[in-house]
């Protein structure tokens, strides 16, 4: 499913970004679901994952600085970073090891995120909090 909706926008100095349907499984075949965080008074924005449970090497959360999301997926362009899933499937049982990516900071007043899922395993998704640094 290609998402044909505008990006979710976040303008508050403190907030939470949730994957679609969180904490229920994200839809499968979700391509290019965008989020934009833009807070004019911020010098930088710190992000902390509260939860990150997506299928390993199948679901991706791309991100970068600025307020213009990238449509580029592969190869990764300069300045674009990516997180991929932690969930594995063993004996038809889905497991999420509950490790979350380390907190990270993006310099400037804005950041974008792009979330893609495949069609095989539906996962809980992510809960990402942010706060600005002035």
The first five atom37 places (N, CA, C, CB, O) and aatype in JSON, in Angstrom:
{
  "aatype": [20, 20, 20, 20, 20, 20, 20, 20, 20, 20, 20, 20, 20, 20, 20, 20, 20, 20, 20, 20, 20, 20, 20, 20, 20, 20, 20, 20, 20, 20, 20, 20, 20, 20, 20, 20, 20, 20, 20, 20, 20, 20, 20, 20, 20, 20, 20, 20, 20, 20, 20, 20, 20, 20, 20, 20, 20, 20, 20, 20, 20, 20, 20, 20, 20, 20, 20, 20, 20, 20, 20, 20, 20, 20, 20, 20, 20, 20, 20, 20, 20, 20, 20, 20, 20, 20, 20, 20, 20, 20, 20, 20, 20, 20, 20, 20, 20, 20, 20, 20, 20, 20, 20, 20, 20, 20, 20, 20, 20, 20, 20, 20, 20, 20, 20, 20, 20, 20, 20, 20, 20, 20, 20, 20, 20, 20, 20, 20, 20, 20, 20, 20, 20, 20],
  "atom_mask": [
    [1, 1, 1, 1, 1],
    [1, 1, 1, 1, 1],
    [1, 1, 1, 1, 1],
    [1, 1, 1, 1, 1],
    [1, 1, 1, 1, 1],
    [1, 1, 1, 1, 1],
    [1, 1, 1, 1, 1],
    [1, 1, 1, 1, 1],
    [1, 1, 1, 1, 1],
    [1, 1, 1, 1, 1],
    [1, 1, 1, 1, 1],
    [1, 1, 1, 1, 1],
    [1, 1, 1, 1, 1],
    [1, 1, 1, 1, 1],
    [1, 1, 1, 1, 1],
    [1, 1, 1, 1, 1],
    [1, 1, 1, 1, 1],
    [1, 1, 1, 1, 1],
    [1, 1, 1, 1, 1],
    [1, 1, 1, 1, 1],
    [1, 1, 1, 1, 1],
    [1, 1, 1, 1, 1],
    [1, 1, 1, 1, 1],
    [1, 1, 1, 1, 1],
    [1, 1, 1, 1, 1],
    [1, 1, 1, 1, 1],
    [1, 1, 1, 1, 1],
    [1, 1, 1, 1, 1],
    [1, 1, 1, 1, 1],
    [1, 1, 1, 1, 1],
    [1, 1, 1, 1, 1],
    [1, 1, 1, 1, 1],
    [1, 1, 1, 1, 1],
    [1, 1, 1, 1, 1],
    [1, 1, 1, 1, 1],
    [1, 1, 1, 1, 1],
    [1, 1, 1, 1, 1],
    [1, 1, 1, 1, 1],
    [1, 1, 1, 1, 1],
    [1, 1, 1, 1, 1],
    [1, 1, 1, 1, 1],
    [1, 1, 1, 1, 1],
    [1, 1, 1, 1, 1],
    [1, 1, 1, 1, 1],
    [1, 1, 1, 1, 1],
    [1, 1, 1, 1, 1],
    [1, 1, 1, 1, 1],
    [1, 1, 1, 1, 1],
    [1, 1, 1, 1, 1],
    [1, 1, 1, 1, 1],
    [1, 1, 1, 1, 1],
    [1, 1, 1, 1, 1],
    [1, 1, 1, 1, 1],
    [1, 1, 1, 1, 1],
    [1, 1, 1, 1, 1],
    [1, 1, 1, 1, 1],
    [1, 1, 1, 1, 1],
    [1, 1, 1, 1, 1],
    [1, 1, 1, 1, 1],
    [1, 1, 1, 1, 1],
    [1, 1, 1, 1, 1],
    [1, 1, 1, 1, 1],
    [1, 1, 1, 1, 1],
    [1, 1, 1, 1, 1],
    [1, 1, 1, 1, 1],
    [1, 1, 1, 1, 1],
    [1, 1, 1, 1, 1],
    [1, 1, 1, 1, 1],
    [1, 1, 1, 1, 1],
    [1, 1, 1, 1, 1],
    [1, 1, 1, 1, 1],
    [1, 1, 1, 1, 1],
    [1, 1, 1, 1, 1],
    [1, 1, 1, 1, 1],
    [1, 1, 1, 1, 1],
    [1, 1, 1, 1, 1],
    [1, 1, 1, 1, 1],
    [1, 1, 1, 1, 1],
    [1, 1, 1, 1, 1],
    [1, 1, 1, 1, 1],
    [1, 1, 1, 1, 1],
    [1, 1, 1, 1, 1],
    [1, 1, 1, 1, 1],
    [1, 1, 1, 1, 1],
    [1, 1, 1, 1, 1],
    [1, 1, 1, 1, 1],
    [1, 1, 1, 1, 1],
    [1, 1, 1, 1, 1],
    [1, 1, 1, 1, 1],
    [1, 1, 1, 1, 1],
    [1, 1, 1, 1, 1],
    [1, 1, 1, 1, 1],
    [1, 1, 1, 1, 1],
    [1, 1, 1, 1, 1],
    [1, 1, 1, 1, 1],
    [1, 1, 1, 1, 1],
    [1, 1, 1, 1, 1],
    [1, 1, 1, 1, 1],
    [1, 1, 1, 1, 1],
    [1, 1, 1, 1, 1],
    [1, 1, 1, 1, 1],
    [1, 1, 1, 1, 1],
    [1, 1, 1, 1, 1],
    [1, 1, 1, 1, 1],
    [1, 1, 1, 1, 1],
    [1, 1, 1, 1, 1],
    [1, 1, 1, 1, 1],
    [1, 1, 1, 1, 1],
    [1, 1, 1, 1, 1],
    [1, 1, 1, 1, 1],
    [1, 1, 1, 1, 1],
    [1, 1, 1, 1, 1],
    [1, 1, 1, 1, 1],
    [1, 1, 1, 1, 1],
    [1, 1, 1, 1, 1],
    [1, 1, 1, 1, 1],
    [1, 1, 1, 1, 1],
    [1, 1, 1, 1, 1],
    [1, 1, 1, 1, 1],
    [1, 1, 1, 1, 1],
    [1, 1, 1, 1, 1],
    [1, 1, 1, 1, 1],
    [1, 1, 1, 1, 1],
    [1, 1, 1, 1, 1],
    [1, 1, 1, 1, 1],
    [1, 1, 1, 1, 1],
    [1, 1, 1, 1, 1],
    [1, 1, 1, 1, 1],
    [1, 1, 1, 1, 1],
    [1, 1, 1, 1, 1],
    [1, 1, 1, 1, 1],
    [1, 1, 1, 1, 1],
    [1, 1, 1, 1, 1],
    [1, 1, 1, 1, 1]
  ],
  "atom_positions": [
    [[0.85, -1.17, 0.0], [0.0, 0.0, 0.0], [0.9, 1.23, 0.0], [-0.97, 0.0, 1.23], [1.68, 1.44, 0.93]],
    [[0.8, 2.03, -1.02], [1.54, 3.29, -1.07], [0.68, 4.33, -0.38], [1.89, 3.71, -2.55], [-0.49, 4.53, -0.72]],
    [[1.28, 5.0, 0.58], [0.54, 6.01, 1.32], [0.46, 7.27, 0.48], [1.21, 6.3, 2.7], [1.47, 7.79, 0.01]],
    [[-0.75, 7.76, 0.29], [-0.96, 8.94, -0.53], [-1.52, 10.07, 0.33], [-1.91, 8.63, -1.7], [-2.38, 10.83, -0.1]],
    [[-1.02, 10.16, 1.54], [-1.47, 11.2, 2.45], [-0.3, 12.13, 2.76], [-2.05, 10.6, 3.75], [0.86, 11.73, 2.63]],
    [[-0.59, 13.35, 3.16], [0.5, 14.25, 3.52], [1.22, 13.75, 4.78], [-0.03, 15.68, 3.75], [0.66, 12.97, 5.54]],
    [[2.44, 14.19, 4.98], [3.19, 13.76, 6.17], [2.5, 14.2, 7.46], [4.63, 14.32, 6.13], [1.83, 15.24, 7.49]],
    [[2.67, 13.4, 8.51], [2.24, 13.85, 9.83], [3.23, 14.9, 10.27], [2.16, 12.66, 10.87], [4.44, 14.72, 10.13]],
    [[2.74, 16.01, 10.79], [3.61, 17.12, 11.19], [3.56, 17.32, 12.7], [3.2, 18.42, 10.47], [2.51, 17.2, 13.33]],
    [[4.72, 17.64, 13.26], [4.87, 17.85, 14.7], [5.53, 19.2, 14.91], [5.69, 16.7, 15.37], [6.6, 19.47, 14.36]],
    [[4.88, 20.07, 15.72], [5.4, 21.42, 15.91], [5.6, 21.77, 17.38], [4.46, 22.42, 15.27], [6.13, 22.84, 17.7]],
    [[5.18, 20.89, 18.29], [5.34, 21.15, 19.72], [6.78, 20.87, 20.15], [4.35, 20.3, 20.55], [7.43, 20.01, 19.57]],
    [[7.29, 21.59, 21.16], [8.68, 21.4, 21.61], [8.96, 20.02, 22.21], [9.02, 22.46, 22.62], [10.11, 19.59, 22.26]],
    [[7.93, 19.34, 22.66], [8.05, 17.97, 23.2], [6.92, 17.17, 22.59], [8.0, 17.94, 24.79], [5.78, 17.64, 22.52]],
    [[7.22, 15.96, 22.14], [6.16, 15.18, 21.53], [6.53, 13.72, 21.35], [5.79, 15.76, 20.21], [7.61, 13.28, 21.73]],
    [[5.6, 12.98, 20.76], [5.77, 11.56, 20.52], [5.32, 11.23, 19.11], [4.99, 10.72, 21.55], [4.25, 11.66, 18.68]],
    [[6.14, 10.48, 18.41], [5.83, 10.02, 17.06], [5.53, 8.52, 17.17], [7.01, 10.31, 16.05], [6.34, 7.76, 17.71]],
    [[4.38, 8.11, 16.66], [3.98, 6.71, 16.71], [3.84, 6.16, 15.3], [2.66, 6.54, 17.5], [3.36, 6.85, 14.4]],
    [[4.25, 4.91, 15.11], [4.0, 4.27, 13.82], [2.5, 4.07, 13.67], [4.76, 2.91, 13.71], [1.78, 4.04, 14.67]],
    [[2.01, 3.92, 12.44], [0.57, 3.75, 12.22], [0.03, 2.56, 13.02], [0.29, 3.55, 10.73], [0.61, 1.47, 13.01]],
    [[-1.08, 2.78, 13.71], [-1.79, 1.77, 14.52], [-1.1, 1.42, 15.84], [-1.95, 0.52, 13.72], [-1.62, 0.58, 16.59]],
    [[0.04, 2.02, 16.15], [0.76, 1.69, 17.39], [-0.19, 1.83, 18.59], [2.01, 2.61, 17.56], [-0.91, 2.83, 18.66]],
    [[-0.22, 0.9, 19.54], [0.67, -0.24, 19.73], [0.23, -1.51, 19.0], [0.8, -0.53, 21.18], [0.85, -2.56, 19.17]],
    [[-0.82, -1.44, 18.2], [-1.21, -2.58, 17.39], [-0.28, -2.68, 16.19], [-2.7, -2.46, 16.94], [0.43, -1.72, 15.89]],
    [[-0.27, -3.8, 15.5], [0.64, -3.96, 14.37], [0.44, -2.9, 13.29], [0.48, -5.33, 13.76], [-0.69, -2.5, 12.99]],
    [[1.55, -2.47, 12.72], [1.5, -1.55, 11.59], [0.97, -2.29, 10.37], [2.9, -0.93, 11.3], [1.14, -3.51, 10.27]],
    [[0.34, -1.58, 9.44], [-0.13, -2.25, 8.22], [1.04, -2.84, 7.44], [-0.91, -1.26, 7.34], [2.15, -2.32, 7.48]],
    [[0.76, -3.93, 6.72], [1.81, -4.45, 5.84], [1.8, -3.68, 4.53], [1.6, -5.98, 5.58], [0.83, -3.0, 4.2]],
    [[2.91, -3.78, 3.81], [3.1, -3.08, 2.54], [2.87, -1.57, 2.65], [2.16, -3.65, 1.5], [2.23, -0.95, 1.8]],
    [[3.39, -1.02, 3.7], [3.29, 0.42, 3.93], [4.55, 1.07, 3.36], [3.1, 0.76, 5.45], [5.65, 0.82, 3.86]],
    [[4.4, 1.87, 2.34], [5.55, 2.49, 1.7], [5.45, 4.01, 1.82], [5.66, 2.07, 0.23], [4.42, 4.6, 1.51]],
    [[6.52, 4.6, 2.26], [6.64, 6.05, 2.3], [5.61, 6.73, 3.19], [6.53, 6.59, 0.92], [4.9, 7.64, 2.74]],
    [[5.53, 6.3, 4.43], [4.71, 6.99, 5.42], [5.63, 8.0, 6.09], [4.06, 5.98, 6.48], [6.59, 7.62, 6.75]],
    [[5.34, 9.3, 5.93], [6.26, 10.34, 6.34], [5.81, 11.07, 7.6], [6.43, 11.32, 5.24], [4.63, 11.21, 7.89]],
    [[6.83, 11.53, 8.34], [6.64, 12.38, 9.52], [7.61, 13.55, 9.38], [6.87, 11.58, 10.88], [8.74, 13.37, 8.92]],
    [[7.17, 14.74, 9.78], [8.07, 15.9, 9.79], [7.96, 16.57, 11.16], [7.72, 16.91, 8.63], [6.87, 16.89, 11.62]],
    [[9.12, 16.78, 11.79], [9.2, 17.52, 13.04], [9.85, 18.85, 12.69], [10.01, 16.73, 14.16], [10.97, 18.88, 12.19]],
    [[9.15, 19.94, 12.95], [9.7, 21.26, 12.61], [9.32, 22.25, 13.7], [9.2, 21.75, 11.22], [8.16, 22.63, 13.85]],
    [[10.33, 22.67, 14.46], [10.12, 23.58, 15.59], [11.11, 24.74, 15.44], [10.31, 22.83, 16.97], [12.29, 24.59, 15.73]],
    [[10.62, 25.91, 14.98], [11.52, 27.02, 14.65], [12.48, 27.44, 15.76], [10.71, 28.19, 14.28], [13.59, 27.86, 15.46]],
    [[12.08, 27.33, 17.04], [12.97, 27.77, 18.11], [14.05, 26.75, 18.49], [12.16, 28.11, 19.33], [14.88, 27.03, 19.35]],
    [[14.04, 25.58, 17.88], [15.01, 24.52, 18.24], [16.37, 24.77, 17.59], [14.47, 23.15, 17.81], [16.47, 25.16, 16.43]],
    [[17.42, 24.52, 18.38], [18.78, 24.51, 17.83], [19.14, 23.09, 17.42], [19.82, 25.05, 18.87], [19.94, 22.86, 16.5]],
    [[18.52, 22.13, 18.12], [18.65, 20.72, 17.77], [17.45, 19.98, 18.38], [20.02, 20.11, 18.27], [16.74, 20.53, 19.23]],
    [[17.25, 18.74, 17.95], [16.13, 17.94, 18.45], [16.68, 16.58, 18.86], [15.01, 17.78, 17.36], [17.36, 15.91, 18.09]],
    [[16.37, 16.19, 20.11], [16.81, 14.89, 20.62], [15.67, 13.89, 20.5], [17.3, 15.0, 22.09], [14.53, 14.2, 20.85]],
    [[15.98, 12.71, 20.01], [14.99, 11.64, 19.82], [15.37, 10.44, 20.67], [14.89, 11.25, 18.33], [16.53, 10.05, 20.75]],
    [[14.36, 9.85, 21.31], [14.57, 8.66, 22.16], [13.48, 7.64, 21.82], [14.54, 9.04, 23.69], [12.29, 7.95, 21.89]],
    [[13.89, 6.44, 21.46], [12.93, 5.37, 21.21], [12.44, 4.8, 22.54], [13.56, 4.26, 20.34], [13.24, 4.35, 23.36]],
    [[11.14, 4.81, 22.73], [10.53, 4.16, 23.88], [10.27, 2.7, 23.56], [9.22, 4.88, 24.3], [10.33, 1.84, 24.43]],
    [[9.98, 2.43, 22.29], [9.72, 1.08, 21.79], [10.11, 1.05, 20.32], [8.22, 0.65, 21.99], [9.87, 2.01, 19.59]],
    [[10.71, -0.05, 19.9], [11.04, -0.22, 18.49], [10.99, -1.7, 18.19], [12.45, 0.38, 18.15], [11.94, -2.43, 18.46]],
    [[9.88, -2.14, 17.62], [9.68, -3.56, 17.34], [9.15, -3.7, 15.92], [8.7, -4.21, 18.38], [7.95, -3.65, 15.68]],
    [[10.06, -3.88, 14.98], [9.7, -4.08, 13.59], [10.49, -5.27, 13.06], [9.98, -2.8, 12.75], [11.45, -5.71, 13.69]],
    [[10.09, -5.78, 11.92], [10.73, -6.98, 11.39], [12.16, -6.69, 10.95], [9.91, -7.54, 10.21], [12.42, -5.74, 10.21]],
    [[13.07, -7.52, 11.41], [14.5, -7.36, 11.11], [14.75, -7.41, 9.6], [15.31, -8.45, 11.82], [14.32, -8.33, 8.91]],
    [[15.47, -6.38, 9.11], [15.9, -6.27, 7.72], [14.76, -6.28, 6.71], [16.84, -7.39, 7.41], [14.97, -6.55, 5.53]],
    [[13.53, -5.99, 7.17], [12.38, -5.94, 6.27], [11.6, -4.63, 6.4], [11.44, -7.12, 6.54], [11.06, -4.13, 5.42]],
    [[11.54, -4.08, 7.61], [10.84, -2.83, 7.86], [11.9, -1.77, 8.18], [9.79, -2.96, 9.04], [12.86, -2.05, 8.89]],
    [[11.71, -0.57, 7.64], [12.76, 0.44, 7.76], [12.19, 1.79, 8.18], [13.52, 0.59, 6.44], [11.11, 2.19, 7.74]],
    [[12.93, 2.47, 9.05], [12.62, 3.85, 9.41], [13.82, 4.69, 8.99], [12.31, 3.99, 10.96], [14.87, 4.65, 9.63]],
    [[13.65, 5.45, 7.91], [14.69, 6.34, 7.42], [14.51, 7.69, 8.09], [14.64, 6.47, 5.85], [13.4, 8.05, 8.48]],
    [[15.6, 8.44, 8.21], [15.47, 9.79, 8.77], [16.61, 10.68, 8.3], [15.43, 9.75, 10.29], [17.66, 10.2, 7.87]],
    [[16.37, 11.97, 8.41], [17.39, 12.93, 8.03], [17.05, 14.3, 8.56], [17.56, 12.97, 6.52], [15.94, 14.53, 9.06]],
    [[17.99, 15.21, 8.45], [17.79, 16.59, 8.89], [17.02, 17.35, 7.82], [19.14, 17.29, 9.18], [17.08, 17.03, 6.64]],
    [[16.29, 18.37, 8.27], [15.55, 19.21, 7.34], [14.07, 18.87, 7.33], [16.11, 19.09, 5.95], [13.63, 17.97, 8.04]],
    [[13.33, 19.6, 6.53], [11.89, 19.38, 6.49], [11.41, 18.84, 5.15], [11.17, 20.65, 6.8], [10.21, 18.88, 4.86]],
    [[12.33, 18.33, 4.35], [11.97, 17.76, 3.06], [12.29, 16.27, 3.07], [12.7, 18.48, 1.9], [13.46, 15.89, 2.94]],
    [[11.28, 15.43, 3.22], [11.53, 13.98, 3.25], [12.13, 13.51, 1.93], [10.24, 13.22, 3.54], [11.84, 14.04, 0.86]],
    [[12.96, 12.5, 2.05], [13.58, 11.93, 0.86], [12.75, 10.75, 0.36], [15.02, 11.5, 1.16], [12.28, 9.94, 1.16]],
    [[12.59, 10.66, -0.92], [11.94, 9.5, -1.54], [12.97, 8.4, -1.79], [11.24, 9.91, -2.86], [12.61, 7.28, -2.17]],
    [[14.24, 8.71, -1.58], [15.31, 7.76, -1.86], [15.31, 6.65, -0.82], [16.67, 8.47, -1.9], [15.23, 6.93, 0.38]],
    [[15.39, 5.43, -1.26], [15.5, 4.31, -0.33], [16.87, 3.64, -0.51], [14.35, 3.29, -0.54], [17.67, 3.64, 0.42]],
    [[17.13, 3.08, -1.65], [18.39, 2.4, -1.91], [18.98, 2.95, -3.2], [18.2, 0.86, -2.0], [18.24, 3.11, -4.16]],
    [[20.26, 3.25, -3.27], [21.15, 3.28, -2.11], [20.86, 4.51, -1.26], [22.63, 3.28, -2.57], [20.25, 5.48, -1.72]],
    [[21.29, 4.45, -0.03], [21.06, 5.59, 0.86], [21.88, 6.79, 0.39], [21.42, 5.23, 2.33], [23.08, 6.67, 0.12]],
    [[21.23, 7.91, 0.29], [21.92, 9.14, -0.09], [22.71, 9.67, 1.09], [20.91, 10.19, -0.59], [22.47, 9.28, 2.24]],
    [[23.63, 10.54, 0.82], [24.42, 11.15, 1.88], [23.52, 11.89, 2.86], [25.48, 12.1, 1.29], [22.63, 12.64, 2.45]],
    [[23.74, 11.68, 4.14], [22.97, 12.36, 5.17], [21.72, 11.62, 5.61], [22.6, 13.7, 4.7], [21.09, 12.01, 6.59]],
    [[21.35, 10.56, 4.9], [20.16, 9.79, 5.28], [20.6, 8.6, 6.12], [19.37, 9.31, 4.02], [21.54, 7.89, 5.77]],
    [[19.92, 8.4, 7.25], [20.22, 7.29, 8.16], [19.02, 6.35, 8.16], [20.54, 7.81, 9.61], [17.94, 6.71, 7.69]],
    [[19.22, 5.14, 8.7], [18.12, 4.17, 8.71], [18.21, 3.28, 9.94], [18.14, 3.32, 7.43], [19.3, 2.91, 10.38]],
    [[17.05, 2.93, 10.48], [16.92, 1.89, 11.49], [16.11, 0.78, 10.85], [16.24, 2.42, 12.82], [15.15, 1.04, 10.13]],
    [[16.51, -0.48, 11.1], [15.66, -1.57, 10.65], [15.31, -2.42, 11.85], [16.35, -2.4, 9.54], [15.87, -2.25, 12.93]],
    [[14.41, -3.34, 11.65], [13.76, -4.03, 12.75], [14.62, -4.88, 13.65], [12.75, -4.86, 12.21], [15.76, -5.24, 13.34]],
    [[14.01, -5.19, 14.79], [14.6, -6.06, 15.8], [13.85, -7.38, 15.91], [14.62, -5.36, 17.15], [14.35, -8.33, 16.52]],
    [[12.67, -7.44, 15.33], [11.82, -8.62, 15.51], [12.3, -9.78, 14.66], [10.37, -8.3, 15.18], [12.7, -9.59, 13.51]],
    [[12.27, -10.96, 15.22], [12.57, -12.18, 14.48], [11.4, -13.13, 14.63], [13.89, -12.83, 14.99], [10.55, -12.96, 15.51]],
    [[11.35, -14.13, 13.77], [10.31, -15.15, 13.86], [11.0, -16.49, 14.05], [9.39, -15.17, 12.58], [11.8, -16.91, 13.22]],
    [[10.69, -17.15, 15.18], [11.26, -18.47, 15.47], [10.12, -19.43, 15.77], [12.26, -18.4, 16.66], [9.29, -19.16, 16.64]],
    [[10.07, -20.54, 15.05], [9.01, -21.54, 15.25], [7.63, -20.9, 15.18], [9.2, -22.25, 16.59], [6.77, -21.18, 16.01]],
    [[7.43, -20.04, 14.19], [6.17, -19.33, 13.97], [5.77, -18.42, 15.13], [5.07, -20.33, 13.74], [4.62, -18.01, 15.23]],
    [[6.71, -18.09, 16.01], [6.44, -17.18, 17.12], [7.23, -15.9, 16.88], [6.81, -17.81, 18.49], [8.44, -15.94, 16.65]],
    [[6.54, -14.78, 16.94], [7.2, -13.49, 16.76], [7.84, -13.06, 18.07], [6.21, -12.42, 16.26], [7.22, -13.1, 19.13]],
    [[9.09, -12.65, 17.97], [9.81, -12.2, 19.16], [10.43, -10.84, 18.88], [10.9, -13.21, 19.57], [11.0, -10.61, 17.82]],
    [[10.31, -9.97, 19.84], [10.97, -8.68, 19.76], [11.88, -8.61, 20.96], [9.95, -7.48, 19.71], [11.41, -8.73, 22.1]],
    [[13.17, -8.42, 20.75], [14.1, -8.5, 21.87], [14.11, -7.23, 22.73], [15.49, -8.75, 21.37], [14.84, -7.15, 23.72]],
    [[13.3, -6.27, 22.37], [13.11, -5.04, 23.15], [14.35, -4.2, 23.32], [12.59, -5.39, 24.49], [14.39, -3.31, 24.16]],
    [[15.37, -4.47, 22.52], [16.47, -3.51, 22.42], [15.97, -2.37, 21.56], [17.78, -4.16, 21.82], [15.28, -2.6, 20.57]],
    [[16.29, -1.2, 21.93], [15.89, -0.04, 21.12], [17.14, 0.68, 20.65], [14.96, 0.92, 21.93], [18.17, 0.64, 21.33]],
    [[17.07, 1.33, 19.51], [18.23, 2.11, 19.07], [18.57, 3.19, 20.11], [17.95, 2.77, 17.69], [17.7, 3.65, 20.85]],
    [[19.83, 3.56, 20.14], [20.28, 4.59, 21.07], [19.64, 5.94, 20.75], [21.81, 4.71, 21.03], [19.27, 6.19, 19.6]],
    [[19.49, 6.79, 21.76], [19.01, 8.15, 21.49], [19.93, 8.84, 20.48], [18.93, 8.98, 22.82], [21.12, 8.54, 20.4]],
    [[19.37, 9.76, 19.73], [20.17, 10.49, 18.75], [19.65, 11.93, 18.67], [20.12, 9.8, 17.36], [18.51, 12.22, 19.03]],
    [[20.51, 12.8, 18.18], [20.19, 14.22, 18.06], [20.39, 14.66, 16.63], [21.05, 15.08, 19.03], [21.37, 14.28, 15.98]],
    [[19.48, 15.46, 16.15], [19.61, 16.05, 14.82], [19.78, 17.56, 15.01], [18.36, 15.72, 13.92], [18.96, 18.22, 15.65]],
    [[20.84, 18.1, 14.44], [21.1, 19.54, 14.52], [20.1, 20.29, 13.67], [22.55, 19.87, 14.07], [19.69, 19.83, 12.6]],
    [[19.7, 21.45, 14.15], [18.77, 22.29, 13.42], [17.36, 22.21, 13.98], [18.77, 21.91, 11.96], [17.13, 21.57, 15.01]],
    [[16.44, 22.85, 13.29], [15.07, 22.96, 13.8], [14.09, 21.97, 13.19], [14.58, 24.34, 13.58], [12.89, 22.05, 13.46]],
    [[14.58, 21.05, 12.36], [13.64, 20.13, 11.73], [14.29, 18.8, 11.37], [13.05, 20.77, 10.48], [15.5, 18.7, 11.17]],
    [[13.43, 17.77, 11.3], [13.84, 16.43, 10.92], [12.68, 15.75, 10.22], [14.32, 15.61, 12.16], [11.52, 16.08, 10.47]],
    [[12.98, 14.8, 9.36], [11.95, 14.02, 8.7], [12.2, 12.53, 8.93], [11.9, 14.34, 7.19], [13.32, 12.11, 9.2]],
    [[11.13, 11.76, 8.84], [11.2, 10.3, 8.98], [10.34, 9.68, 7.89], [10.72, 9.84, 10.4], [9.31, 10.24, 7.5]],
    [[10.75, 8.53, 7.41], [9.98, 7.76, 6.43], [9.94, 6.32, 6.91], [10.61, 7.87, 4.98], [10.98, 5.71, 7.16]],
    [[8.73, 5.76, 7.04], [8.54, 4.4, 7.54], [8.02, 3.51, 6.41], [7.56, 4.38, 8.75], [7.03, 3.84, 5.77]],
    [[8.7, 2.38, 6.18], [8.31, 1.39, 5.17], [8.19, 0.03, 5.83], [9.33, 1.35, 3.99], [9.02, -0.34, 6.67]],
    [[7.16, -0.73, 5.47], [7.02, -2.11, 5.94], [6.86, -3.03, 4.73], [5.81, -2.26, 6.92], [6.46, -2.59, 3.65]],
    [[7.18, -4.31, 4.93], [6.97, -5.28, 3.85], [5.64, -6.0, 4.04], [8.14, -6.3, 3.8], [4.82, -5.58, 4.86]],
    [[5.43, -7.08, 3.29], [4.14, -7.76, 3.34], [4.13, -9.03, 4.18], [3.71, -8.08, 1.97], [3.09, -9.69, 4.27]],
    [[5.24, -9.4, 4.79], [5.31, -10.71, 5.42], [4.85, -10.74, 6.88], [6.69, -11.2, 5.35], [3.92, -11.48, 7.22]],
    [[5.47, -9.97, 7.72], [5.21, -10.03, 9.16], [4.77, -8.66, 9.65], [6.46, -10.51, 9.94], [5.49, -7.67, 9.48]],
    [[3.61, -8.6, 10.24], [3.15, -7.32, 10.81], [3.72, -7.2, 12.22], [1.57, -7.24, 10.83], [3.71, -8.16, 12.98]],
    [[4.22, -6.02, 12.55], [4.9, -5.78, 13.82], [4.28, -4.6, 14.55], [6.39, -5.54, 13.59], [3.53, -3.81, 13.97]],
    [[4.6, -4.51, 15.83], [4.07, -3.45, 16.68], [4.47, -2.06, 16.2], [4.53, -3.65, 18.11], [3.68, -1.12, 16.3]],
    [[5.65, -1.92, 15.69], [6.11, -0.62, 15.21], [6.98, 0.11, 16.2], [4.95, 0.22, 14.85], [7.81, -0.5, 16.87]],
    [[6.79, 1.43, 16.3], [7.67, 2.21, 17.15], [6.94, 3.32, 17.88], [8.8, 2.79, 16.34], [5.86, 3.76, 17.48]],
    [[7.57, 3.76, 18.95], [7.15, 4.89, 19.77], [8.41, 5.71, 19.99], [6.47, 4.43, 21.15], [9.32, 5.27, 20.69]],
    [[8.46, 6.88, 19.41], [9.66, 7.71, 19.4], [9.31, 9.07, 20.02], [10.22, 7.89, 17.95], [8.49, 9.8, 19.48]],
    [[9.94, 9.39, 21.14], [9.69, 10.69, 21.77], [10.79, 11.67, 21.34], [9.63, 10.57, 23.33], [11.9, 11.27, 20.97]],
    [[10.46, 12.94, 21.39], [11.44, 13.96, 21.04], [11.29, 15.18, 21.95], [11.29, 14.37, 19.56], [10.22, 15.43, 22.51]],
    [[12.37, 15.9, 22.08], [12.37, 17.16, 22.8], [13.39, 18.08, 22.13], [12.69, 16.95, 24.33], [14.39, 17.62, 21.57]],
    [[13.12, 19.37, 22.18], [14.05, 20.31, 21.55], [15.14, 20.75, 22.52], [13.3, 21.53, 21.01], [14.97, 20.71, 23.74]],
    [[16.23, 21.17, 21.95], [17.3, 21.82, 22.7], [17.4, 23.22, 22.15], [18.68, 21.04, 22.6], [17.54, 23.42, 20.95]],
    [[17.32, 24.21, 23.07], [17.38, 25.61, 22.62], [18.78, 26.14, 22.7], [16.46, 26.48, 23.45], [19.02, 27.3, 22.37]]
  ]
}
